[in-house]
Amino acid sequence: MNFKICRGLFMLFLAVLTSFQLFAVPMGTAKIFSYPLPSIYKASSFFELQVNGTGIPVVGYNDKYDYAQLSMSKGKAEFTISLKNGDQVSAYHISPKKLAVAGIPHGHTLSFTLYKDEYLIIKINRFRELVIVADAAEGNKPAASGKGIFNITGKPYLAVSSATELATEAVQKAIDDAAAYKGGKGIVYVPAGVYPVRNLKLKSNMSLYLEGGAVLLFSGQEKDFKISARKASQNRNITWWIATDSGAHDIRIYGRGTLDGNGKYATEKNNLGAHILAIMHTDRFELNGPVIRESGAWAIIPTRSKNLVFQNFKLFNRFDMGENDGIDVIESQNVLVKHAIGIALDDPFSTKTWMQNTDLCRNWPGKPMVQDGVVFDDCISWTYCYGYKIGQGVMQDQRNIVFKDCVVYDAAVGIGIHHKWGTASVKNVLFDGIDIERLSYQNDDHRTWAIFLMQNGDKKGSGPIDNVLVKNVLVRDQGKSPGKIKGISAATPISNLRFKNIVMPGTTGAASTLQQINMTDTSYTRQIEIKK
């Protein structure tokens, strides 16, 4: 056999071997990391969970869902959910559906297998949902003590885990010391436990690490906090609970702990709302890993900032509290939101721009800015409102915004642009690879998979929406009302809106007309296209 033939066969063998390595399922057993149930949380009354024989605490949260959190290495992880009341598993579904996770019911248990970390929402019988968030094993967990580590329970801070004793001074002093650390980039270490705190100010060149089982708890009393804004629609004061210093840079929050906004108590008992994270006029900020829970206002507001990354976070808000958006990216540039789950009554993932005299904005540092370069990638949304949205505020231009490879577990509207307030433009938008599973709710008169809508909310007119591409969308539920493409006038139409490879319920191929994708409520449009 000549050299060329031998070399060709060898290269073919390598190609086959590489292909096998890329697509073969890892057969080793995953290592499982469980975290203690914080003392202020109750165990679920409905579910128990084991993964590879390790018990994982399930938090009993609200009447819509409970949740469980763990980390795992790559490999085979066998999950077993048990119904505590002993009911037989008669019906179930596991989302995201695109993962095709196969469940095995057996008596009062449901089992399934994962080979890598995933975020899942599981419905069994008529019980509330169970949200399971499995993260990758921590590869960057710091030591609890040592050079550059500022442990809030160590000297001189001496914070005590308690549901009632405030730890604000200890945590803020640790933040200040970490920022001043001469070695650079000091780390504030928050060990497992519960630490009620008032306002905290994050500073440049520091990290805040939340160990699994650690909770920073919003204490909830208005007298404890600096009032940052007044929300007219709720007749409520708002505080920036954990905020960055204006002009700060190089800040990181990470770990598997929880930032708990204590929103039910704070809003109902004290009529006080809190932005859990207010990233204000900041450069190079990263959030990676924590649970963000029960916000009494928009939970995360990156505002007039740039070069931001939010990944692997779990936003668990309630459905019996309004105006509790998940992450609202506001007047910022170069922002990545990646691999996250957002659950809230209001929009979990959205972008907005405002004017300085808008009620929430009067104390924002700097001047209003354009929004440019925002990406939402590999997210899961569950809401009564829009799964993924631009607007309602468009008082400064919003451009180059991408939503890709995202799932709508349930919503009123799957995806959309709602240009209600302001006269600026929305331009260069991409929705790509969106999987819309269910549309069970109603938002105004909307219950549909997509809306592109202008409204003259502030009686100043509206701005254009231009150059929007919607492609590779699987619509499993189109809702009960038609989709909308509605400009405000012939002078400000919706233009250059293109649909490509939209698959509607009950079909196997891409739609070729607006009627087939249920986009029948249209006015003031220009250059609307649909292609297979």
Backbone torsions as a table, in degrees:
resi	resn	phi	psi	omega
1	MET	NA	130.6	-175.1
2	ASN	-77.6	171.6	-172.5
3	PHE	-63.8	-41.8	-177.1
4	LYS	-62.5	-41.2	179.3
5	ILE	-65.9	-44.5	179.0
6	CYS	-59.9	-44.3	-179.4
7	ARG	-64.5	-39.7	179.2
8	GLY	-63.0	-43.6	178.9
9	LEU	-65.3	-38.0	-179.9
10	PHE	-65.3	-41.9	179.1
11	MET	-66.1	-37.7	177.3
12	LEU	-63.6	-41.7	177.7
13	PHE	-60.7	-44.0	179.2
14	LEU	-62.6	-40.6	179.7
15	ALA	-62.6	-44.5	179.0
16	VAL	-63.5	-43.2	-179.7
17	LEU	-63.5	-43.8	179.6
18	THR	-62.6	-43.0	179.0
19	SER	-60.5	-41.9	179.1
20	PHE	-63.2	-41.2	-179.3
21	GLN	-66.5	-34.8	-178.2
22	LEU	-70.4	-38.0	-171.0
23	PHE	-107.1	-7.4	-179.8
24	ALA	-68.0	143.5	177.8
25	VAL	-78.9	126.3	178.3
26	PRO	-64.6	129.2	-172.5
27	MET	-101.6	-3.1	175.6
28	GLY	-68.3	161.0	179.3
29	THR	-84.9	129.5	179.6
30	ALA	-69.7	143.6	172.0
31	LYS	-86.2	133.0	-173.5
32	ILE	-109.0	136.9	178.8
33	PHE	-119.5	117.0	-179.9
34	SER	-104.9	154.8	-178.6
35	TYR	-124.0	145.7	-176.1
36	PRO	-66.3	149.2	175.7
37	LEU	-74.0	118.1	178.8
38	PRO	-57.4	147.1	-171.3
39	SER	-63.7	-23.7	-177.6
40	ILE	-86.9	-4.9	-179.6
41	TYR	-105.3	148.5	176.6
42	LYS	-99.4	146.6	174.5
43	ALA	-68.9	148.8	178.3
44	SER	-57.5	140.8	174.7
45	SER	-85.5	-7.5	-171.7
46	PHE	-110.5	-36.8	-168.0
47	PHE	-126.9	146.2	163.7
48	GLU	-122.4	152.2	-176.3
49	LEU	-137.6	133.0	169.9
50	GLN	-127.1	141.9	176.7
51	VAL	-129.8	118.0	-175.1
52	ASN	50.7	38.1	177.2
53	GLY	82.9	-4.1	179.1
54	THR	-93.7	128.0	177.9
55	GLY	-72.3	131.8	179.3
56	ILE	-115.2	120.2	178.7
57	PRO	-59.6	137.5	174.7
58	VAL	-109.9	121.7	-178.1
59	VAL	-82.0	124.5	172.3
60	GLY	-79.9	112.8	-166.9
61	TYR	-107.9	-71.0	-177.4
62	ASN	-146.0	-171.4	-174.5
63	ASP	-80.8	1.8	177.5
64	LYS	-103.5	-38.3	-176.6
65	TYR	-161.1	152.5	166.9
66	ASP	-110.2	168.3	-178.8
67	TYR	-146.4	154.3	178.1
68	ALA	-134.9	142.7	-175.6
69	GLN	-128.1	136.3	176.3
70	LEU	-153.6	173.0	170.2
71	SER	-128.2	155.5	-177.5
72	MET	-150.7	147.3	169.7
73	SER	-79.4	170.5	174.7
74	LYS	-67.9	150.8	-178.1
75	GLY	133.1	-173.5	-175.0
76	LYS	-82.8	123.3	178.5
77	ALA	-124.9	116.8	-179.4
78	GLU	-97.9	115.9	-178.3
79	PHE	-97.1	134.9	175.4
80	THR	-131.8	116.0	176.1
81	ILE	-99.0	130.1	177.5
82	SER	-114.9	136.7	174.2
83	LEU	-83.3	121.8	-173.0
84	LYS	-65.8	-28.4	-177.9
85	ASN	-85.5	1.3	176.4
86	GLY	81.3	4.2	177.3
87	ASP	-58.9	150.1	174.6
88	GLN	-76.9	140.3	175.8
89	VAL	-75.8	109.8	-177.1
90	SER	-108.9	-21.3	179.0
91	ALA	-153.1	147.1	179.5
92	TYR	-163.8	159.7	164.2
93	HIS	-147.9	150.3	-176.9
94	ILE	-121.6	122.7	178.1
95	SER	-116.3	154.3	0.7
96	PRO	-65.5	136.0	-178.5
97	LYS	-64.2	-29.3	-177.0
98	LYS	-64.2	-18.5	177.7
99	LEU	-76.7	-17.7	179.2
100	ALA	52.7	46.1	176.3
101	VAL	-74.5	122.2	-176.0
102	ALA	-91.2	121.2	177.3
103	GLY	-91.8	151.1	177.0
104	ILE	-124.6	102.4	177.0
105	PRO	-78.6	140.7	177.3
106	HIS	-152.3	104.4	-178.2
107	GLY	62.5	-124.1	-177.6
108	HIS	-94.7	16.2	-179.1
109	THR	-121.9	155.3	171.0
110	LEU	-129.6	126.2	-178.5
111	SER	-118.9	152.1	173.2
112	PHE	-159.6	169.5	-175.8
113	THR	-125.9	136.2	170.3
114	LEU	-118.4	153.4	176.7
115	TYR	-117.3	-1.0	173.5
116	LYS	-156.2	167.5	-178.2
117	ASP	-65.2	137.8	179.5
118	GLU	-149.0	158.8	169.8
119	TYR	-106.1	130.2	-173.7
120	LEU	-131.3	151.1	169.6
121	ILE	-124.0	125.4	-171.5
122	ILE	-124.0	131.5	176.7
123	LYS	-115.1	125.4	178.9
124	ILE	-123.7	127.8	-179.5
125	ASN	50.3	-130.9	179.1
126	ARG	-107.8	15.2	178.4
127	PHE	-71.6	164.7	170.1
128	ARG	-59.8	162.9	178.1
129	GLU	-70.2	155.5	170.6
130	LEU	-115.9	119.9	177.1
131	VAL	-98.4	123.1	178.1
132	ILE	-114.8	121.3	178.9
133	VAL	-114.7	107.3	178.0
134	ALA	-104.5	114.9	178.2
135	ASP	-96.6	162.4	171.5
136	ALA	-65.4	151.0	177.4
137	ALA	-56.4	140.3	-179.2
138	GLU	-66.7	123.2	176.4
139	GLY	-102.9	-2.5	-174.3
140	ASN	-129.4	23.6	-179.0
141	LYS	-67.2	125.2	-178.8
142	PRO	-78.9	165.1	171.3
143	ALA	-68.0	154.3	-178.7
144	ALA	-76.3	-13.5	179.4
145	SER	-154.6	168.2	179.6
146	GLY	125.8	-172.5	-178.1
147	LYS	-62.7	132.0	177.8
148	GLY	76.5	4.3	179.1
149	ILE	-106.9	128.2	-177.2
150	PHE	-121.6	89.0	-176.1
151	ASN	-80.3	123.1	-172.4
152	ILE	-67.7	-17.1	179.1
153	THR	-93.7	-8.3	179.0
154	GLY	-90.7	177.0	176.9
155	LYS	-71.8	143.3	3.1
156	PRO	-93.3	11.8	-168.4
157	TYR	-84.8	-50.9	172.4
158	LEU	57.6	40.3	173.0
159	ALA	-65.5	145.7	-178.0
160	VAL	-117.2	133.7	174.8
161	SER	-68.6	119.7	-175.7
162	SER	-161.5	146.8	177.2
163	ALA	-77.6	-14.6	-172.6
164	THR	-125.6	-28.2	-174.6
165	GLU	-81.3	118.9	-177.0
166	LEU	-65.2	138.8	179.1
167	ALA	-116.8	17.7	-173.4
168	THR	-57.5	-50.8	-175.7
169	GLU	-61.4	-40.7	-179.4
170	ALA	-65.2	-45.6	-177.3
171	VAL	-68.7	-42.0	-179.6
172	GLN	-65.9	-38.7	178.0
173	LYS	-63.8	-39.0	177.1
174	ALA	-64.8	-39.9	176.9
175	ILE	-61.7	-46.8	-179.6
176	ASP	-60.5	-42.6	-179.0
177	ASP	-68.8	-39.2	179.0
178	ALA	-64.2	-39.8	179.5
179	ALA	-67.9	-28.9	-179.0
180	ALA	-91.4	-1.6	-176.3
181	TYR	-59.3	124.3	-174.1
182	LYS	-69.8	-23.5	176.5
183	GLY	-73.1	-13.1	177.7
184	GLY	89.7	135.9	173.2
185	LYS	56.8	59.0	174.7
186	GLY	-66.9	156.1	-175.4
187	ILE	-118.6	122.2	170.9
188	VAL	-83.9	121.9	-176.4
189	TYR	-106.0	121.1	177.2
190	VAL	-110.4	105.4	-178.8
191	PRO	-75.4	168.9	178.8
192	ALA	-52.5	137.4	-177.1
193	GLY	144.7	176.9	-178.9
194	VAL	-115.5	128.8	-174.2
195	TYR	-133.9	95.3	176.4
196	PRO	-66.1	135.3	-179.3
197	VAL	-140.8	152.4	171.0
198	ARG	-86.5	-153.2	-179.6
199	ASN	-62.4	138.7	174.1
200	LEU	-121.5	143.3	178.4
201	LYS	-116.6	116.8	177.9
202	LEU	-85.0	142.5	-175.0
203	LYS	-122.9	171.5	-174.6
204	SER	-64.7	152.5	170.5
205	ASN	58.8	48.3	176.4
206	MET	-151.2	161.9	177.3
207	SER	-127.4	149.9	174.4
208	LEU	-118.3	115.1	-179.3
209	TYR	-106.2	127.0	178.6
210	LEU	-109.7	109.2	179.2
211	GLU	-66.0	149.3	174.5
212	GLY	-53.7	129.3	-175.4
213	GLY	93.2	-6.5	176.9
214	ALA	-86.5	141.4	177.0
215	VAL	-133.8	121.1	162.7
216	LEU	-91.0	122.2	-170.8
217	LEU	-112.5	126.8	173.7
218	PHE	-66.1	122.2	-171.0
219	SER	-73.9	-25.4	165.5
220	GLY	93.7	-14.1	-179.3
221	GLN	-89.3	127.2	-176.3
222	GLU	-60.3	-35.5	-179.2
223	LYS	-61.6	-19.3	-178.7
224	ASP	-81.5	-12.3	-164.7
225	PHE	-123.8	155.8	171.2
226	LYS	-82.9	126.4	179.7
227	ILE	-81.3	124.5	-174.7
228	SER	-103.8	-22.5	-176.3
229	ALA	-162.6	168.0	174.5
230	ARG	-124.1	124.4	-179.4
231	LYS	-96.3	102.8	-173.6
232	ALA	-62.1	-38.5	-176.5
233	SER	-64.6	-21.0	179.4
234	GLN	-113.9	-3.0	-176.1
235	ASN	52.6	50.8	-169.8
236	ARG	-140.7	140.4	171.7
237	ASN	-77.8	149.6	-178.7
238	ILE	-127.4	139.6	173.5
239	THR	-119.6	149.0	170.3
240	TRP	-87.8	100.0	-172.3
241	TRP	-64.2	-62.0	177.8
242	ILE	-114.9	112.2	-172.6
243	ALA	-126.3	155.8	173.4
244	THR	-88.9	150.5	170.1
245	ASP	-62.0	137.3	176.3
246	SER	-60.9	127.8	-177.9
247	GLY	85.9	3.9	-179.5
248	ALA	-71.1	164.1	-178.5
249	HIS	-152.2	157.7	175.0
250	ASP	56.7	67.9	180.0
251	ILE	-125.4	140.6	179.9
252	ARG	-137.1	136.1	170.0
253	ILE	-120.5	126.3	-176.5
254	TYR	-151.7	175.0	-178.6
255	GLY	114.7	-170.3	-175.8
256	ARG	-116.7	15.6	178.5
257	GLY	-83.4	-166.1	-170.9
258	THR	-131.4	137.7	165.7
259	LEU	-104.8	109.9	-172.1
260	ASP	-106.0	113.0	-179.1
261	GLY	-76.8	-6.5	174.6
262	ASN	49.6	39.5	-167.1
263	GLY	-67.8	-36.0	-179.2
264	LYS	-61.1	-47.6	179.5
265	TYR	-66.7	-47.9	-173.6
266	ALA	-64.6	-40.7	-177.3
267	THR	-78.8	-39.7	-175.5
268	GLU	-82.2	-35.4	-178.0
269	LYS	-89.5	-30.4	-173.3
270	ASN	-128.4	1.6	-178.9
271	ASN	49.3	44.3	-179.2
272	LEU	-123.4	126.4	175.5
273	GLY	-105.3	156.0	-179.3
274	ALA	-138.1	129.8	161.3
275	HIS	-75.2	118.8	-176.8
276	ILE	-64.3	-47.1	177.5
277	LEU	-125.0	117.8	175.9
278	ALA	-112.2	98.3	-179.9
279	ILE	-91.2	101.0	-168.4
280	MET	-111.2	116.9	172.6
281	HIS	51.5	54.9	-171.3
282	THR	-124.5	147.1	177.7
283	ASP	-118.9	129.9	177.2
284	ARG	64.8	80.2	176.9
285	PHE	-124.5	142.0	176.9
286	GLU	-135.6	133.2	167.9
287	LEU	-114.9	127.3	-175.6
288	ASN	-145.4	101.1	167.0
289	GLY	114.8	-35.8	-171.0
290	PRO	-69.6	163.4	166.3
291	VAL	-85.2	132.7	173.0
292	ILE	-112.6	119.0	-164.7
293	ARG	-131.1	139.1	167.4
294	GLU	52.6	61.0	177.1
295	SER	-78.3	142.6	176.5
296	GLY	-95.3	6.9	175.7
297	ALA	-158.1	-170.6	175.2
298	TRP	-53.4	125.6	-167.5
299	ALA	-71.9	-53.5	-175.6
300	ILE	-121.9	121.5	-178.6
301	ILE	-127.0	87.6	170.6
302	PRO	-70.2	115.4	-167.5
303	THR	-129.1	124.0	176.6
304	ARG	49.7	45.6	-176.3
305	SER	-128.9	172.4	-178.2
306	LYS	-148.4	156.4	177.7
307	ASN	59.5	64.7	-173.7
308	LEU	-120.6	143.4	176.9
309	VAL	-132.0	127.7	175.2
310	PHE	-125.8	111.5	-175.5
311	GLN	-142.4	154.2	176.0
312	ASN	56.5	30.3	178.0
313	PHE	-102.6	157.0	-176.7
314	LYS	-122.8	111.1	-177.7
315	LEU	-100.1	107.7	-177.5
316	PHE	-113.5	92.2	175.1
317	ASN	-104.1	174.9	-176.5
318	ARG	-95.7	165.6	176.0
319	PHE	-104.4	1.5	178.9
320	ASP	-110.4	22.4	176.9
321	MET	-138.6	131.2	-178.1
322	GLY	-93.2	170.2	179.3
323	GLU	52.1	42.7	-179.0
324	ASN	-116.0	49.0	179.2
325	ASP	-48.4	156.9	178.4
326	GLY	-80.0	-88.0	176.4
327	ILE	-117.4	121.1	174.9
328	ASP	-111.2	109.7	177.8
329	VAL	-82.9	123.6	-168.9
330	ILE	-127.0	116.2	170.7
331	GLU	51.5	44.8	-176.1
332	SER	-125.5	168.1	-175.3
333	GLN	-133.9	143.3	177.9
334	ASN	56.9	69.3	-176.3
335	VAL	-121.5	131.8	176.6
336	LEU	-120.1	124.5	172.5
337	VAL	-115.5	112.6	-168.4
338	LYS	-135.7	137.2	176.2
339	HIS	49.3	74.4	-179.0
340	ALA	-141.1	158.6	172.1
341	ILE	-121.6	132.8	179.8
342	GLY	-126.2	122.8	179.8
343	ILE	-126.2	122.2	-177.6
344	ALA	-165.3	155.5	173.4
345	LEU	-62.1	-46.3	178.3
346	ASP	-94.8	177.1	-168.4
347	ASP	-51.9	119.0	178.0
348	PRO	-72.8	-32.6	-175.0
349	PHE	-135.4	111.1	-177.9
350	SER	-153.4	168.8	175.5
351	THR	-127.4	146.8	-178.3
352	LYS	-147.8	155.7	168.4
353	THR	-139.6	145.6	-172.5
354	TRP	-134.9	-176.6	171.0
355	MET	-108.9	158.2	-175.5
356	GLN	-62.2	-29.4	-176.8
357	ASN	-87.8	4.1	172.9
358	THR	-67.6	144.7	-167.9
359	ASP	-53.3	-46.9	-177.9
360	LEU	-70.4	-17.9	-165.4
361	CYS	-99.8	-6.0	-168.0
362	ARG	-62.4	-27.1	179.7
363	ASN	-103.0	7.3	177.2
364	TRP	-66.2	136.3	179.8
365	PRO	-71.8	155.1	177.3
366	GLY	77.6	-162.8	-179.4
367	LYS	-117.2	159.1	177.9
368	PRO	-54.7	143.1	-174.2
369	MET	-132.3	158.9	172.3
370	VAL	-71.5	155.5	172.5
371	GLN	-100.7	126.8	-172.8
372	ASP	-150.5	120.5	173.8
373	GLY	81.9	66.6	179.3
374	VAL	-121.5	130.0	-178.3
375	VAL	-125.4	127.6	170.1
376	PHE	-109.7	118.1	-171.1
377	ASP	-132.5	126.2	173.1
378	ASP	60.9	55.7	179.7
379	CYS	-115.9	159.6	175.8
380	ILE	-123.7	130.8	-176.3
381	SER	-123.9	137.9	174.3
382	TRP	-138.9	119.4	-170.9
383	THR	-160.5	162.9	170.3
384	TYR	-84.5	-8.1	-174.3
385	CYS	-114.9	-127.8	-179.4
386	TYR	-91.2	135.9	173.9
387	GLY	-63.9	-48.9	-178.9
388	TYR	-142.2	127.4	-169.2
389	LYS	-148.3	144.9	163.7
390	ILE	-104.9	130.5	-178.1
391	GLY	106.8	-178.9	13.3
392	GLN	-79.7	-26.6	-178.9
393	GLY	-74.4	121.8	172.9
394	VAL	-134.6	65.6	-179.4
395	MET	-92.3	-14.1	167.7
396	GLN	-126.6	157.0	-178.5
397	ASP	-58.3	142.3	172.0
398	GLN	-121.9	125.5	-175.3
399	ARG	-147.3	154.9	177.0
400	ASN	57.9	60.9	-178.7
401	ILE	-118.3	132.5	-172.5
402	VAL	-127.6	133.2	168.0
403	PHE	-120.5	118.6	-176.3
404	LYS	-139.9	146.0	175.3
405	ASP	51.9	45.3	-177.7
406	CYS	-112.8	158.0	-178.3
407	VAL	-120.0	135.3	167.9
408	VAL	-102.5	105.1	177.6
409	TYR	-68.3	-46.2	176.5
410	ASP	-163.0	147.2	-177.2
411	ALA	-169.2	178.1	166.7
412	ALA	-89.4	-42.0	177.3
413	VAL	-127.7	130.4	-177.5
414	GLY	-68.5	-61.3	-178.0
415	ILE	-136.4	157.0	176.9
416	GLY	176.8	168.6	169.8
417	ILE	-122.4	119.4	179.7
418	HIS	-120.0	93.6	-176.8
419	HIS	-90.4	88.2	-173.3
420	LYS	-104.6	-42.0	-175.1
421	TRP	-115.9	127.8	176.2
422	GLY	105.5	169.4	-176.5
423	THR	-124.3	12.1	178.7
424	ALA	-80.9	178.2	-173.2
425	SER	-104.2	153.5	167.2
426	VAL	-113.9	123.6	-172.0
427	LYS	-146.7	141.9	176.1
428	ASN	64.9	73.2	-176.9
429	VAL	-122.5	140.0	178.6
430	LEU	-129.5	125.6	165.6
431	PHE	-111.3	116.9	-172.2
432	ASP	-139.1	125.6	175.4
433	GLY	72.7	42.5	-179.3
434	ILE	-95.3	133.4	178.3
435	ASP	-113.0	111.9	-177.1
436	ILE	-103.1	106.1	-173.0
437	GLU	-84.2	-47.2	-175.9
438	ARG	-146.0	149.9	173.7
439	LEU	-133.6	88.3	-172.4
440	SER	-100.2	-9.8	-169.0
441	TYR	-114.8	171.6	-179.6
442	GLN	-124.6	128.8	177.0
443	ASN	-122.9	112.3	-166.7
444	ASP	54.8	-121.9	176.5
445	ASP	-105.8	23.0	-172.8
446	HIS	-106.4	132.2	168.0
447	ARG	-153.3	81.9	-170.4
448	THR	-153.7	166.8	-171.7
449	TRP	-78.9	-24.2	-178.2
450	ALA	-156.3	142.7	177.4
451	ILE	-138.8	134.4	173.4
452	PHE	-129.9	103.2	-161.2
453	LEU	-139.9	134.7	169.3
454	MET	-108.9	141.2	174.3
455	GLN	-140.6	144.7	-178.3
456	ASN	-89.9	64.7	-172.4
457	GLY	-64.5	-36.8	-177.7
458	ASP	-102.6	11.9	176.4
459	LYS	61.9	27.1	177.8
460	LYS	-113.4	6.9	-174.9
461	GLY	98.9	-154.9	178.0
462	SER	-155.7	166.6	-179.2
463	GLY	-104.4	168.5	-178.6
464	PRO	-74.6	154.2	166.9
465	ILE	-116.5	121.9	-170.6
466	ASP	-143.3	140.4	174.4
467	ASN	63.1	71.5	178.5
468	VAL	-119.9	128.7	177.8
469	LEU	-116.9	125.0	177.0
470	VAL	-118.0	114.7	-175.1
471	LYS	-143.0	157.2	175.3
472	ASN	55.4	51.7	-179.3
473	VAL	-109.1	127.2	174.8
474	LEU	-101.5	110.6	-179.0
475	VAL	-100.1	101.6	179.2
476	ARG	-83.3	-22.1	178.9
477	ASP	-141.9	118.8	-177.7
478	GLN	-91.3	-1.9	179.4
479	GLY	85.3	-164.4	-175.9
480	LYS	-114.2	-11.6	-178.8
481	SER	-120.9	158.8	-179.6
482	PRO	-70.1	152.1	171.2
483	GLY	-68.9	158.9	-176.6
484	LYS	-122.3	138.0	166.8
485	ILE	-132.4	96.6	-170.1
486	LYS	-137.3	112.3	171.3
487	GLY	-79.4	-176.3	-176.7
488	ILE	-99.8	-27.8	179.9
489	SER	-166.8	173.0	176.9
490	ALA	-63.3	-26.8	-179.5
491	ALA	-79.2	-25.0	179.5
492	THR	-131.0	75.2	-178.4
493	PRO	-88.2	173.4	164.4
494	ILE	-90.4	121.0	-173.4
495	SER	-129.8	153.6	177.5
496	ASN	56.2	48.8	174.2
497	LEU	-100.0	119.6	-174.5
498	ARG	-122.6	136.9	175.4
499	PHE	-114.5	137.0	179.3
500	LYS	-145.4	129.6	177.7
501	ASN	57.2	58.8	175.3
502	ILE	-101.2	118.9	-178.2
503	VAL	-107.3	119.1	-175.6
504	MET	-95.0	166.5	-178.8
505	PRO	-58.4	139.1	176.3
506	GLY	78.3	6.2	178.7
507	THR	-121.0	160.2	178.0
508	THR	-113.0	-16.8	-179.3
509	GLY	-113.4	169.9	-178.7
510	ALA	-73.1	146.2	178.0
511	ALA	-73.5	156.1	-178.5
512	SER	-125.3	-2.7	178.2
513	THR	-135.6	158.5	176.6
514	LEU	-63.7	-33.4	178.2
515	GLN	-63.6	-38.7	-179.6
516	GLN	-66.6	-29.0	177.7
517	ILE	-96.5	13.1	174.2
518	ASN	65.6	25.7	175.9
519	MET	-94.7	77.7	-173.0
520	THR	-112.2	-7.3	178.9
521	ASP	-102.2	91.2	-172.4
522	THR	-131.7	147.7	172.1
523	SER	-165.5	151.7	179.2
524	TYR	50.5	61.2	178.7
525	THR	-123.3	160.7	178.2
526	ARG	-150.8	130.9	176.6
527	GLN	58.4	58.8	174.1
528	ILE	-97.0	126.6	-176.2
529	GLU	-128.2	151.4	171.0
530	ILE	-138.9	132.9	-179.6
531	LYS	-133.9	150.9	174.7
532	LYS	-69.7	NA	NA
